């Protein structure tokens, strides 16, 4: 069964809040060109069958890349998570156990020397604490900065656990009046601010947000 057939028939319904944004990301890649995509991921799949919780992104990226002669680099600081992720993937995917920021800087330099650009950068390495979200948000901005030289025109940057925060008044069981839009928060708080400041609009949003370099 081909990738999109399996996504529509099996994986998509397991992904919960991430279903539509993952599909938009894969559609973007497929429309960009038919093969040879380069995907870089921080934070790998870490628990069996945890589709709705973590998204099983490493598995999805590997399935997409292996079908379209692409390549995936995934990095995670947790050796147990990396061992699990390696058990899922094909030869199209390399899983590294390392702090993501120095890894991305080194990878970015190697890609620039090879004349390659990242097609999809997926940031999901540092769990976000709702009571103290700043460390996670700062870390993901550091990741973006570390690999920036290897991001070219039409690179999609996608951040997990990123969502728009609204302030609203409840007027009934399903009746809310929005009184303030506080923008994108979660892991992408500072990534979103960066893109807004350089004039790149959001490409999609949901429980994952994406931006495309022009």
PyMOL commands that place a pseudoatom at each C-alpha (Angstrom):
pseudoatom trace, name=CA, resn=UNK, resi=1, chain=A, elem=C, hetatm=0, pos=[0.000, 0.000, 0.000]
pseudoatom trace, name=CA, resn=UNK, resi=2, chain=A, elem=C, hetatm=0, pos=[1.395, 3.394, -0.955]
pseudoatom trace, name=CA, resn=UNK, resi=3, chain=A, elem=C, hetatm=0, pos=[2.112, 6.088, 1.623]
pseudoatom trace, name=CA, resn=UNK, resi=4, chain=A, elem=C, hetatm=0, pos=[-0.894, 8.371, 1.133]
pseudoatom trace, name=CA, resn=UNK, resi=5, chain=A, elem=C, hetatm=0, pos=[-3.277, 5.429, 0.863]
pseudoatom trace, name=CA, resn=UNK, resi=6, chain=A, elem=C, hetatm=0, pos=[-2.025, 4.114, 4.186]
pseudoatom trace, name=CA, resn=UNK, resi=7, chain=A, elem=C, hetatm=0, pos=[-2.088, 7.574, 5.753]
pseudoatom trace, name=CA, resn=UNK, resi=8, chain=A, elem=C, hetatm=0, pos=[-5.719, 8.067, 4.726]
pseudoatom trace, name=CA, resn=UNK, resi=9, chain=A, elem=C, hetatm=0, pos=[-6.804, 4.546, 5.591]
pseudoatom trace, name=CA, resn=UNK, resi=10, chain=A, elem=C, hetatm=0, pos=[-4.891, 3.841, 8.799]
pseudoatom trace, name=CA, resn=UNK, resi=11, chain=A, elem=C, hetatm=0, pos=[-2.418, 6.321, 10.270]
pseudoatom trace, name=CA, resn=UNK, resi=12, chain=A, elem=C, hetatm=0, pos=[-4.392, 9.537, 9.903]
pseudoatom trace, name=CA, resn=UNK, resi=13, chain=A, elem=C, hetatm=0, pos=[-7.264, 8.448, 12.111]
pseudoatom trace, name=CA, resn=UNK, resi=14, chain=A, elem=C, hetatm=0, pos=[-4.796, 7.475, 14.854]
pseudoatom trace, name=CA, resn=UNK, resi=15, chain=A, elem=C, hetatm=0, pos=[-3.104, 10.872, 14.948]
pseudoatom trace, name=CA, resn=UNK, resi=16, chain=A, elem=C, hetatm=0, pos=[-5.898, 12.834, 16.614]
pseudoatom trace, name=CA, resn=UNK, resi=17, chain=A, elem=C, hetatm=0, pos=[-5.117, 16.565, 16.716]
pseudoatom trace, name=CA, resn=UNK, resi=18, chain=A, elem=C, hetatm=0, pos=[-2.097, 16.118, 14.429]
pseudoatom trace, name=CA, resn=UNK, resi=19, chain=A, elem=C, hetatm=0, pos=[-3.911, 14.433, 11.564]
pseudoatom trace, name=CA, resn=UNK, resi=20, chain=A, elem=C, hetatm=0, pos=[-4.599, 17.424, 9.332]
pseudoatom trace, name=CA, resn=UNK, resi=21, chain=A, elem=C, hetatm=0, pos=[-1.308, 19.229, 9.888]
pseudoatom trace, name=CA, resn=UNK, resi=22, chain=A, elem=C, hetatm=0, pos=[0.783, 16.137, 9.219]
pseudoatom trace, name=CA, resn=UNK, resi=23, chain=A, elem=C, hetatm=0, pos=[-1.205, 15.606, 6.029]
pseudoatom trace, name=CA, resn=UNK, resi=24, chain=A, elem=C, hetatm=0, pos=[-0.548, 19.207, 4.979]
pseudoatom trace, name=CA, resn=UNK, resi=25, chain=A, elem=C, hetatm=0, pos=[3.167, 18.713, 5.551]
pseudoatom trace, name=CA, resn=UNK, resi=26, chain=A, elem=C, hetatm=0, pos=[3.306, 15.564, 3.433]
pseudoatom trace, name=CA, resn=UNK, resi=27, chain=A, elem=C, hetatm=0, pos=[1.181, 17.176, 0.720]
pseudoatom trace, name=CA, resn=UNK, resi=28, chain=A, elem=C, hetatm=0, pos=[3.620, 20.099, 0.691]
pseudoatom trace, name=CA, resn=UNK, resi=29, chain=A, elem=C, hetatm=0, pos=[6.578, 17.770, 0.201]
pseudoatom trace, name=CA, resn=UNK, resi=30, chain=A, elem=C, hetatm=0, pos=[4.850, 15.738, -2.510]
pseudoatom trace, name=CA, resn=UNK, resi=31, chain=A, elem=C, hetatm=0, pos=[3.847, 18.880, -4.399]
pseudoatom trace, name=CA, resn=UNK, resi=32, chain=A, elem=C, hetatm=0, pos=[7.343, 20.322, -4.096]
pseudoatom trace, name=CA, resn=UNK, resi=33, chain=A, elem=C, hetatm=0, pos=[8.892, 17.431, -6.029]
pseudoatom trace, name=CA, resn=UNK, resi=34, chain=A, elem=C, hetatm=0, pos=[8.242, 13.708, -6.464]
pseudoatom trace, name=CA, resn=UNK, resi=35, chain=A, elem=C, hetatm=0, pos=[11.335, 12.315, -4.727]
pseudoatom trace, name=CA, resn=UNK, resi=36, chain=A, elem=C, hetatm=0, pos=[14.610, 12.947, -2.930]
pseudoatom trace, name=CA, resn=UNK, resi=37, chain=A, elem=C, hetatm=0, pos=[13.261, 14.874, 0.055]
pseudoatom trace, name=CA, resn=UNK, resi=38, chain=A, elem=C, hetatm=0, pos=[15.496, 15.665, 3.027]
pseudoatom trace, name=CA, resn=UNK, resi=39, chain=A, elem=C, hetatm=0, pos=[13.704, 15.632, 6.393]
pseudoatom trace, name=CA, resn=UNK, resi=40, chain=A, elem=C, hetatm=0, pos=[15.362, 16.641, 9.667]
pseudoatom trace, name=CA, resn=UNK, resi=41, chain=A, elem=C, hetatm=0, pos=[13.605, 15.874, 12.939]
pseudoatom trace, name=CA, resn=UNK, resi=42, chain=A, elem=C, hetatm=0, pos=[14.435, 16.729, 16.550]
pseudoatom trace, name=CA, resn=UNK, resi=43, chain=A, elem=C, hetatm=0, pos=[12.824, 14.482, 19.139]
pseudoatom trace, name=CA, resn=UNK, resi=44, chain=A, elem=C, hetatm=0, pos=[12.147, 10.982, 17.857]
pseudoatom trace, name=CA, resn=UNK, resi=45, chain=A, elem=C, hetatm=0, pos=[9.258, 8.572, 18.369]
pseudoatom trace, name=CA, resn=UNK, resi=46, chain=A, elem=C, hetatm=0, pos=[9.671, 7.142, 21.856]
pseudoatom trace, name=CA, resn=UNK, resi=47, chain=A, elem=C, hetatm=0, pos=[6.765, 4.883, 22.772]
pseudoatom trace, name=CA, resn=UNK, resi=48, chain=A, elem=C, hetatm=0, pos=[5.085, 2.090, 20.834]
pseudoatom trace, name=CA, resn=UNK, resi=49, chain=A, elem=C, hetatm=0, pos=[1.724, 2.937, 19.264]
pseudoatom trace, name=CA, resn=UNK, resi=50, chain=A, elem=C, hetatm=0, pos=[1.522, 6.336, 20.976]
pseudoatom trace, name=CA, resn=UNK, resi=51, chain=A, elem=C, hetatm=0, pos=[0.002, 7.946, 17.904]
pseudoatom trace, name=CA, resn=UNK, resi=52, chain=A, elem=C, hetatm=0, pos=[-2.281, 10.506, 19.534]
pseudoatom trace, name=CA, resn=UNK, resi=53, chain=A, elem=C, hetatm=0, pos=[0.200, 11.349, 22.285]
pseudoatom trace, name=CA, resn=UNK, resi=54, chain=A, elem=C, hetatm=0, pos=[3.480, 11.779, 20.382]
pseudoatom trace, name=CA, resn=UNK, resi=55, chain=A, elem=C, hetatm=0, pos=[2.540, 11.371, 16.731]
pseudoatom trace, name=CA, resn=UNK, resi=56, chain=A, elem=C, hetatm=0, pos=[5.004, 8.587, 15.745]
pseudoatom trace, name=CA, resn=UNK, resi=57, chain=A, elem=C, hetatm=0, pos=[6.670, 11.169, 13.515]
pseudoatom trace, name=CA, resn=UNK, resi=58, chain=A, elem=C, hetatm=0, pos=[9.895, 9.202, 12.981]
pseudoatom trace, name=CA, resn=UNK, resi=59, chain=A, elem=C, hetatm=0, pos=[7.944, 6.271, 11.586]
pseudoatom trace, name=CA, resn=UNK, resi=60, chain=A, elem=C, hetatm=0, pos=[5.857, 8.489, 9.302]
pseudoatom trace, name=CA, resn=UNK, resi=61, chain=A, elem=C, hetatm=0, pos=[8.870, 10.380, 7.984]
pseudoatom trace, name=CA, resn=UNK, resi=62, chain=A, elem=C, hetatm=0, pos=[10.725, 7.144, 7.335]
pseudoatom trace, name=CA, resn=UNK, resi=63, chain=A, elem=C, hetatm=0, pos=[7.783, 5.612, 5.467]
pseudoatom trace, name=CA, resn=UNK, resi=64, chain=A, elem=C, hetatm=0, pos=[7.476, 8.709, 3.297]
pseudoatom trace, name=CA, resn=UNK, resi=65, chain=A, elem=C, hetatm=0, pos=[11.213, 8.926, 2.615]
pseudoatom trace, name=CA, resn=UNK, resi=66, chain=A, elem=C, hetatm=0, pos=[11.668, 5.229, 1.890]
pseudoatom trace, name=CA, resn=UNK, resi=67, chain=A, elem=C, hetatm=0, pos=[8.927, 5.380, -0.740]
pseudoatom trace, name=CA, resn=UNK, resi=68, chain=A, elem=C, hetatm=0, pos=[10.289, 8.516, -2.418]
pseudoatom trace, name=CA, resn=UNK, resi=69, chain=A, elem=C, hetatm=0, pos=[14.053, 7.848, -2.176]
pseudoatom trace, name=CA, resn=UNK, resi=70, chain=A, elem=C, hetatm=0, pos=[14.417, 10.519, 0.468]
pseudoatom trace, name=CA, resn=UNK, resi=71, chain=A, elem=C, hetatm=0, pos=[16.514, 10.782, 3.613]
pseudoatom trace, name=CA, resn=UNK, resi=72, chain=A, elem=C, hetatm=0, pos=[15.671, 11.428, 7.255]
pseudoatom trace, name=CA, resn=UNK, resi=73, chain=A, elem=C, hetatm=0, pos=[17.935, 12.605, 10.070]
pseudoatom trace, name=CA, resn=UNK, resi=74, chain=A, elem=C, hetatm=0, pos=[16.448, 12.320, 13.550]
pseudoatom trace, name=CA, resn=UNK, resi=75, chain=A, elem=C, hetatm=0, pos=[18.139, 13.362, 16.807]
pseudoatom trace, name=CA, resn=UNK, resi=76, chain=A, elem=C, hetatm=0, pos=[17.146, 12.792, 20.425]
pseudoatom trace, name=CA, resn=UNK, resi=77, chain=A, elem=C, hetatm=0, pos=[19.109, 13.024, 23.671]
pseudoatom trace, name=CA, resn=UNK, resi=78, chain=A, elem=C, hetatm=0, pos=[17.351, 9.991, 25.190]
pseudoatom trace, name=CA, resn=UNK, resi=79, chain=A, elem=C, hetatm=0, pos=[19.113, 6.715, 24.257]
pseudoatom trace, name=CA, resn=UNK, resi=80, chain=A, elem=C, hetatm=0, pos=[16.024, 4.635, 25.054]
pseudoatom trace, name=CA, resn=UNK, resi=81, chain=A, elem=C, hetatm=0, pos=[13.871, 6.706, 22.715]
pseudoatom trace, name=CA, resn=UNK, resi=82, chain=A, elem=C, hetatm=0, pos=[16.525, 6.429, 20.021]
pseudoatom trace, name=CA, resn=UNK, resi=83, chain=A, elem=C, hetatm=0, pos=[16.682, 2.662, 20.384]
pseudoatom trace, name=CA, resn=UNK, resi=84, chain=A, elem=C, hetatm=0, pos=[12.925, 2.445, 19.948]
pseudoatom trace, name=CA, resn=UNK, resi=85, chain=A, elem=C, hetatm=0, pos=[12.990, 4.771, 16.930]
pseudoatom trace, name=CA, resn=UNK, resi=86, chain=A, elem=C, hetatm=0, pos=[15.754, 2.745, 15.277]
pseudoatom trace, name=CA, resn=UNK, resi=87, chain=A, elem=C, hetatm=0, pos=[13.607, -0.357, 15.599]
pseudoatom trace, name=CA, resn=UNK, resi=88, chain=A, elem=C, hetatm=0, pos=[10.930, 1.336, 13.463]
pseudoatom trace, name=CA, resn=UNK, resi=89, chain=A, elem=C, hetatm=0, pos=[12.865, 2.666, 10.529]
pseudoatom trace, name=CA, resn=UNK, resi=90, chain=A, elem=C, hetatm=0, pos=[14.526, 1.635, 7.295]
pseudoatom trace, name=CA, resn=UNK, resi=91, chain=A, elem=C, hetatm=0, pos=[17.942, 2.498, 5.901]
pseudoatom trace, name=CA, resn=UNK, resi=92, chain=A, elem=C, hetatm=0, pos=[16.488, 5.830, 4.763]
pseudoatom trace, name=CA, resn=UNK, resi=93, chain=A, elem=C, hetatm=0, pos=[16.633, 7.137, 8.342]
pseudoatom trace, name=CA, resn=UNK, resi=94, chain=A, elem=C, hetatm=0, pos=[19.567, 7.889, 10.631]
pseudoatom trace, name=CA, resn=UNK, resi=95, chain=A, elem=C, hetatm=0, pos=[18.794, 8.310, 14.344]
pseudoatom trace, name=CA, resn=UNK, resi=96, chain=A, elem=C, hetatm=0, pos=[21.463, 10.096, 16.415]
pseudoatom trace, name=CA, resn=UNK, resi=97, chain=A, elem=C, hetatm=0, pos=[21.671, 10.180, 20.211]
pseudoatom trace, name=CA, resn=UNK, resi=98, chain=A, elem=C, hetatm=0, pos=[22.869, 13.675, 21.039]
pseudoatom trace, name=CA, resn=UNK, resi=99, chain=A, elem=C, hetatm=0, pos=[21.880, 17.161, 22.182]
pseudoatom trace, name=CA, resn=UNK, resi=100, chain=A, elem=C, hetatm=0, pos=[19.971, 18.483, 19.198]
pseudoatom trace, name=CA, resn=UNK, resi=101, chain=A, elem=C, hetatm=0, pos=[21.531, 21.967, 19.022]
pseudoatom trace, name=CA, resn=UNK, resi=102, chain=A, elem=C, hetatm=0, pos=[25.189, 20.984, 18.374]
pseudoatom trace, name=CA, resn=UNK, resi=103, chain=A, elem=C, hetatm=0, pos=[23.981, 18.117, 16.181]
pseudoatom trace, name=CA, resn=UNK, resi=104, chain=A, elem=C, hetatm=0, pos=[21.984, 20.504, 13.984]
pseudoatom trace, name=CA, resn=UNK, resi=105, chain=A, elem=C, hetatm=0, pos=[24.863, 22.956, 13.718]
pseudoatom trace, name=CA, resn=UNK, resi=106, chain=A, elem=C, hetatm=0, pos=[27.215, 20.214, 12.529]
pseudoatom trace, name=CA, resn=UNK, resi=107, chain=A, elem=C, hetatm=0, pos=[24.607, 18.718, 10.191]
pseudoatom trace, name=CA, resn=UNK, resi=108, chain=A, elem=C, hetatm=0, pos=[23.827, 22.142, 8.763]
pseudoatom trace, name=CA, resn=UNK, resi=109, chain=A, elem=C, hetatm=0, pos=[27.486, 22.754, 7.957]
pseudoatom trace, name=CA, resn=UNK, resi=110, chain=A, elem=C, hetatm=0, pos=[27.761, 19.349, 6.271]
pseudoatom trace, name=CA, resn=UNK, resi=111, chain=A, elem=C, hetatm=0, pos=[24.652, 19.977, 4.184]
pseudoatom trace, name=CA, resn=UNK, resi=112, chain=A, elem=C, hetatm=0, pos=[25.873, 23.398, 3.070]
pseudoatom trace, name=CA, resn=UNK, resi=113, chain=A, elem=C, hetatm=0, pos=[29.215, 21.900, 1.985]
pseudoatom trace, name=CA, resn=UNK, resi=114, chain=A, elem=C, hetatm=0, pos=[27.298, 19.268, 0.004]
pseudoatom trace, name=CA, resn=UNK, resi=115, chain=A, elem=C, hetatm=0, pos=[25.068, 21.896, -1.614]
pseudoatom trace, name=CA, resn=UNK, resi=116, chain=A, elem=C, hetatm=0, pos=[21.899, 20.489, -0.030]
pseudoatom trace, name=CA, resn=UNK, resi=117, chain=A, elem=C, hetatm=0, pos=[18.948, 22.135, 1.692]
pseudoatom trace, name=CA, resn=UNK, resi=118, chain=A, elem=C, hetatm=0, pos=[16.436, 20.741, 4.169]
pseudoatom trace, name=CA, resn=UNK, resi=119, chain=A, elem=C, hetatm=0, pos=[12.938, 20.228, 2.781]
pseudoatom trace, name=CA, resn=UNK, resi=120, chain=A, elem=C, hetatm=0, pos=[11.216, 19.710, 6.145]
pseudoatom trace, name=CA, resn=UNK, resi=121, chain=A, elem=C, hetatm=0, pos=[12.567, 20.702, 9.555]
pseudoatom trace, name=CA, resn=UNK, resi=122, chain=A, elem=C, hetatm=0, pos=[10.422, 19.218, 12.320]
pseudoatom trace, name=CA, resn=UNK, resi=123, chain=A, elem=C, hetatm=0, pos=[11.070, 20.526, 15.845]
pseudoatom trace, name=CA, resn=UNK, resi=124, chain=A, elem=C, hetatm=0, pos=[9.793, 18.442, 18.766]
pseudoatom trace, name=CA, resn=UNK, resi=125, chain=A, elem=C, hetatm=0, pos=[12.709, 17.690, 21.076]
pseudoatom trace, name=CA, resn=UNK, resi=126, chain=A, elem=C, hetatm=0, pos=[12.017, 19.392, 24.409]
pseudoatom trace, name=CA, resn=UNK, resi=127, chain=A, elem=C, hetatm=0, pos=[8.811, 18.588, 26.287]
pseudoatom trace, name=CA, resn=UNK, resi=128, chain=A, elem=C, hetatm=0, pos=[6.773, 21.691, 27.058]
pseudoatom trace, name=CA, resn=UNK, resi=129, chain=A, elem=C, hetatm=0, pos=[5.804, 22.263, 30.689]
pseudoatom trace, name=CA, resn=UNK, resi=130, chain=A, elem=C, hetatm=0, pos=[2.529, 24.208, 30.758]
pseudoatom trace, name=CA, resn=UNK, resi=131, chain=A, elem=C, hetatm=0, pos=[3.566, 25.802, 34.064]
pseudoatom trace, name=CA, resn=UNK, resi=132, chain=A, elem=C, hetatm=0, pos=[6.921, 26.928, 32.632]
pseudoatom trace, name=CA, resn=UNK, resi=133, chain=A, elem=C, hetatm=0, pos=[6.895, 26.828, 28.811]
pseudoatom trace, name=CA, resn=UNK, resi=134, chain=A, elem=C, hetatm=0, pos=[9.826, 29.204, 28.253]
pseudoatom trace, name=CA, resn=UNK, resi=135, chain=A, elem=C, hetatm=0, pos=[12.722, 26.655, 28.358]
pseudoatom trace, name=CA, resn=UNK, resi=136, chain=A, elem=C, hetatm=0, pos=[11.075, 24.524, 25.683]
pseudoatom trace, name=CA, resn=UNK, resi=137, chain=A, elem=C, hetatm=0, pos=[10.248, 27.506, 23.487]
pseudoatom trace, name=CA, resn=UNK, resi=138, chain=A, elem=C, hetatm=0, pos=[13.795, 28.872, 23.761]
pseudoatom trace, name=CA, resn=UNK, resi=139, chain=A, elem=C, hetatm=0, pos=[15.297, 25.476, 22.944]
pseudoatom trace, name=CA, resn=UNK, resi=140, chain=A, elem=C, hetatm=0, pos=[13.320, 25.166, 19.725]
pseudoatom trace, name=CA, resn=UNK, resi=141, chain=A, elem=C, hetatm=0, pos=[14.416, 28.642, 18.650]
pseudoatom trace, name=CA, resn=UNK, resi=142, chain=A, elem=C, hetatm=0, pos=[18.030, 27.560, 19.297]
pseudoatom trace, name=CA, resn=UNK, resi=143, chain=A, elem=C, hetatm=0, pos=[17.465, 24.539, 17.065]
pseudoatom trace, name=CA, resn=UNK, resi=144, chain=A, elem=C, hetatm=0, pos=[16.154, 26.735, 14.266]
pseudoatom trace, name=CA, resn=UNK, resi=145, chain=A, elem=C, hetatm=0, pos=[19.173, 29.027, 14.565]
pseudoatom trace, name=CA, resn=UNK, resi=146, chain=A, elem=C, hetatm=0, pos=[21.625, 26.109, 14.637]
pseudoatom trace, name=CA, resn=UNK, resi=147, chain=A, elem=C, hetatm=0, pos=[20.580, 24.699, 11.262]
pseudoatom trace, name=CA, resn=UNK, resi=148, chain=A, elem=C, hetatm=0, pos=[19.537, 27.959, 9.605]
pseudoatom trace, name=CA, resn=UNK, resi=149, chain=A, elem=C, hetatm=0, pos=[22.300, 27.946, 6.934]
pseudoatom trace, name=CA, resn=UNK, resi=150, chain=A, elem=C, hetatm=0, pos=[20.900, 24.683, 5.535]
pseudoatom trace, name=CA, resn=UNK, resi=151, chain=A, elem=C, hetatm=0, pos=[17.368, 26.060, 5.174]
pseudoatom trace, name=CA, resn=UNK, resi=152, chain=A, elem=C, hetatm=0, pos=[16.625, 27.330, 1.707]
pseudoatom trace, name=CA, resn=UNK, resi=153, chain=A, elem=C, hetatm=0, pos=[13.727, 28.674, -0.294]
pseudoatom trace, name=CA, resn=UNK, resi=154, chain=A, elem=C, hetatm=0, pos=[10.664, 26.457, 0.211]
pseudoatom trace, name=CA, resn=UNK, resi=155, chain=A, elem=C, hetatm=0, pos=[11.917, 24.788, 3.393]
pseudoatom trace, name=CA, resn=UNK, resi=156, chain=A, elem=C, hetatm=0, pos=[8.972, 23.932, 5.638]
pseudoatom trace, name=CA, resn=UNK, resi=157, chain=A, elem=C, hetatm=0, pos=[9.633, 24.485, 9.341]
pseudoatom trace, name=CA, resn=UNK, resi=158, chain=A, elem=C, hetatm=0, pos=[7.098, 22.622, 11.470]
pseudoatom trace, name=CA, resn=UNK, resi=159, chain=A, elem=C, hetatm=0, pos=[6.806, 22.695, 15.269]
pseudoatom trace, name=CA, resn=UNK, resi=160, chain=A, elem=C, hetatm=0, pos=[4.842, 20.204, 17.338]
pseudoatom trace, name=CA, resn=UNK, resi=161, chain=A, elem=C, hetatm=0, pos=[2.849, 21.091, 20.466]
pseudoatom trace, name=CA, resn=UNK, resi=162, chain=A, elem=C, hetatm=0, pos=[2.316, 24.565, 19.049]
pseudoatom trace, name=CA, resn=UNK, resi=163, chain=A, elem=C, hetatm=0, pos=[-1.095, 26.205, 19.057]
pseudoatom trace, name=CA, resn=UNK, resi=164, chain=A, elem=C, hetatm=0, pos=[-2.915, 29.501, 19.015]
pseudoatom trace, name=CA, resn=UNK, resi=165, chain=A, elem=C, hetatm=0, pos=[-3.973, 30.784, 22.445]
pseudoatom trace, name=CA, resn=UNK, resi=166, chain=A, elem=C, hetatm=0, pos=[-7.201, 32.723, 22.767]
pseudoatom trace, name=CA, resn=UNK, resi=167, chain=A, elem=C, hetatm=0, pos=[-8.908, 34.523, 25.616]
pseudoatom trace, name=CA, resn=UNK, resi=168, chain=A, elem=C, hetatm=0, pos=[-12.665, 34.079, 25.529]
pseudoatom trace, name=CA, resn=UNK, resi=169, chain=A, elem=C, hetatm=0, pos=[-15.861, 34.537, 27.479]
pseudoatom trace, name=CA, resn=UNK, resi=170, chain=A, elem=C, hetatm=0, pos=[-18.159, 31.537, 27.811]
pseudoatom trace, name=CA, resn=UNK, resi=171, chain=A, elem=C, hetatm=0, pos=[-21.795, 32.360, 27.105]
pseudoatom trace, name=CA, resn=UNK, resi=172, chain=A, elem=C, hetatm=0, pos=[-23.099, 28.796, 27.004]
pseudoatom trace, name=CA, resn=UNK, resi=173, chain=A, elem=C, hetatm=0, pos=[-22.031, 25.157, 26.708]
pseudoatom trace, name=CA, resn=UNK, resi=174, chain=A, elem=C, hetatm=0, pos=[-20.572, 25.695, 23.243]
pseudoatom trace, name=CA, resn=UNK, resi=175, chain=A, elem=C, hetatm=0, pos=[-20.837, 29.451, 22.856]
pseudoatom trace, name=CA, resn=UNK, resi=176, chain=A, elem=C, hetatm=0, pos=[-17.641, 31.446, 23.290]
pseudoatom trace, name=CA, resn=UNK, resi=177, chain=A, elem=C, hetatm=0, pos=[-16.865, 35.059, 22.452]
pseudoatom trace, name=CA, resn=UNK, resi=178, chain=A, elem=C, hetatm=0, pos=[-13.181, 35.635, 21.731]
pseudoatom trace, name=CA, resn=UNK, resi=179, chain=A, elem=C, hetatm=0, pos=[-11.890, 38.808, 23.335]
pseudoatom trace, name=CA, resn=UNK, resi=180, chain=A, elem=C, hetatm=0, pos=[-8.136, 38.450, 22.685]
pseudoatom trace, name=CA, resn=UNK, resi=181, chain=A, elem=C, hetatm=0, pos=[-5.815, 36.483, 20.399]
pseudoatom trace, name=CA, resn=UNK, resi=182, chain=A, elem=C, hetatm=0, pos=[-2.444, 35.943, 22.076]
pseudoatom trace, name=CA, resn=UNK, resi=183, chain=A, elem=C, hetatm=0, pos=[-0.842, 34.281, 19.058]
pseudoatom trace, name=CA, resn=UNK, resi=184, chain=A, elem=C, hetatm=0, pos=[1.057, 31.017, 18.735]
pseudoatom trace, name=CA, resn=UNK, resi=185, chain=A, elem=C, hetatm=0, pos=[2.294, 29.527, 22.004]
pseudoatom trace, name=CA, resn=UNK, resi=186, chain=A, elem=C, hetatm=0, pos=[3.696, 26.236, 23.259]
pseudoatom trace, name=CA, resn=UNK, resi=187, chain=A, elem=C, hetatm=0, pos=[6.961, 25.016, 21.762]
pseudoatom trace, name=CA, resn=UNK, resi=188, chain=A, elem=C, hetatm=0, pos=[6.743, 27.509, 18.894]
pseudoatom trace, name=CA, resn=UNK, resi=189, chain=A, elem=C, hetatm=0, pos=[6.310, 30.712, 20.924]
pseudoatom trace, name=CA, resn=UNK, resi=190, chain=A, elem=C, hetatm=0, pos=[9.622, 32.283, 19.877]
pseudoatom trace, name=CA, resn=UNK, resi=191, chain=A, elem=C, hetatm=0, pos=[9.834, 30.552, 16.511]
pseudoatom trace, name=CA, resn=UNK, resi=192, chain=A, elem=C, hetatm=0, pos=[6.491, 32.160, 15.648]
pseudoatom trace, name=CA, resn=UNK, resi=193, chain=A, elem=C, hetatm=0, pos=[7.718, 35.561, 16.821]
pseudoatom trace, name=CA, resn=UNK, resi=194, chain=A, elem=C, hetatm=0, pos=[10.822, 35.213, 14.659]
pseudoatom trace, name=CA, resn=UNK, resi=195, chain=A, elem=C, hetatm=0, pos=[8.869, 34.364, 11.525]
pseudoatom trace, name=CA, resn=UNK, resi=196, chain=A, elem=C, hetatm=0, pos=[6.406, 37.156, 12.147]
pseudoatom trace, name=CA, resn=UNK, resi=197, chain=A, elem=C, hetatm=0, pos=[9.236, 39.660, 12.553]
pseudoatom trace, name=CA, resn=UNK, resi=198, chain=A, elem=C, hetatm=0, pos=[10.904, 38.684, 9.256]
pseudoatom trace, name=CA, resn=UNK, resi=199, chain=A, elem=C, hetatm=0, pos=[7.587, 38.769, 7.428]
pseudoatom trace, name=CA, resn=UNK, resi=200, chain=A, elem=C, hetatm=0, pos=[6.934, 35.075, 6.790]
pseudoatom trace, name=CA, resn=UNK, resi=201, chain=A, elem=C, hetatm=0, pos=[3.253, 34.220, 7.355]
pseudoatom trace, name=CA, resn=UNK, resi=202, chain=A, elem=C, hetatm=0, pos=[2.085, 31.042, 8.987]
pseudoatom trace, name=CA, resn=UNK, resi=203, chain=A, elem=C, hetatm=0, pos=[1.494, 28.293, 6.431]
pseudoatom trace, name=CA, resn=UNK, resi=204, chain=A, elem=C, hetatm=0, pos=[-0.740, 26.116, 8.590]
pseudoatom trace, name=CA, resn=UNK, resi=205, chain=A, elem=C, hetatm=0, pos=[-1.743, 25.887, 12.221]
pseudoatom trace, name=CA, resn=UNK, resi=206, chain=A, elem=C, hetatm=0, pos=[-3.498, 23.509, 14.574]
pseudoatom trace, name=CA, resn=UNK, resi=207, chain=A, elem=C, hetatm=0, pos=[-1.729, 21.495, 17.244]
pseudoatom trace, name=CA, resn=UNK, resi=208, chain=A, elem=C, hetatm=0, pos=[1.291, 21.779, 14.969]
pseudoatom trace, name=CA, resn=UNK, resi=209, chain=A, elem=C, hetatm=0, pos=[2.302, 24.972, 13.171]
pseudoatom trace, name=CA, resn=UNK, resi=210, chain=A, elem=C, hetatm=0, pos=[4.295, 25.410, 9.982]
pseudoatom trace, name=CA, resn=UNK, resi=211, chain=A, elem=C, hetatm=0, pos=[6.075, 28.166, 8.093]
pseudoatom trace, name=CA, resn=UNK, resi=212, chain=A, elem=C, hetatm=0, pos=[7.649, 28.101, 4.621]
pseudoatom trace, name=CA, resn=UNK, resi=213, chain=A, elem=C, hetatm=0, pos=[10.754, 30.112, 3.792]
pseudoatom trace, name=CA, resn=UNK, resi=214, chain=A, elem=C, hetatm=0, pos=[10.267, 32.214, 0.675]
for i in range(1, 214): cmd.bond("trace and resi %d" % i, "trace and resi %d" % (i + 1))
show_as sticks, trace
zoom trace
